[in-house]
Amino acid sequence: MEIDKDLLNIEELLEKNIVLKIVGPTSIGKTTNLPKYLGKKYKVVVIVSNPQISNSLNKFNFPNVTYISSKEYKKIGNEDILIIDEMDTGSLDNFLIISLWEKNKKTKLILNSNLPHSLFPQFPTYKVERYLSYPSEIRYLSDIPCFTNSISPLIKLVYNTHNSTIEGDFLIFALRKKSVDIIMEKLKNMNIDADIYSSYNITSDIYKPSDKRKI
């Protein structure tokens, strides 16, 4: 992933600073590859937005890395490095966690974000550049899909786009493992001629070459 080329530089900066801000676009490895790398030397706790995400990420079983939701802030305290993910979303829970951290500062603090922010201006910001410049198009659903009745708007969007002249792979963001499983099941039942992956359990397979569209 894009952040891999920056991991050594990030580690060196972290050794010199108690706080490090990392800014970079989504899906470059800030939440996964960075903790995995740091976990080789340190005990790392990563705070994400909700329990569903933390439960899914903990299935990677990275050594010395634990993912918790922002509501579980009472679990922090014995780690070497504390990573707060998506700091730019402005979560009150994250600001509470920072306030608790500032009282003792026993650990290093990494603030991950997609956009720059003004917190801790005295500490460095490391910007991760996206070097894989593949063109992408983002499409949003106007409402929340219902996965229990008929075909959801999401499934319809994927199916119709797949059967159009539009080229390229699909990256679908969905909360909760259950939602991902239902999406995969529905797409496979429609006999779509594409390679369909679930990122939480077969991440490595996603990057293998294929002559089919990847979903």
Secondary structure, DSSP 4 states (H G I P E B T S, - for coil): -GGGGGHHHHHHHHHH-SEEEEE--TTSSTTTHHHHHHTTTS-EEEEESSHHHHHHHHTT--TTEEEEEGGGGGG-SS-SEEEES-GGG--HHHHHHHHHHHTT--SEEEEEESS---SSTTS-EEEPPP-----------SSPPPSSSSS-HHHHHHHHHHTSS--S------SSHHHHHHHHHHHHHTT-SEE---TTT-HHHHTS--SSEE-
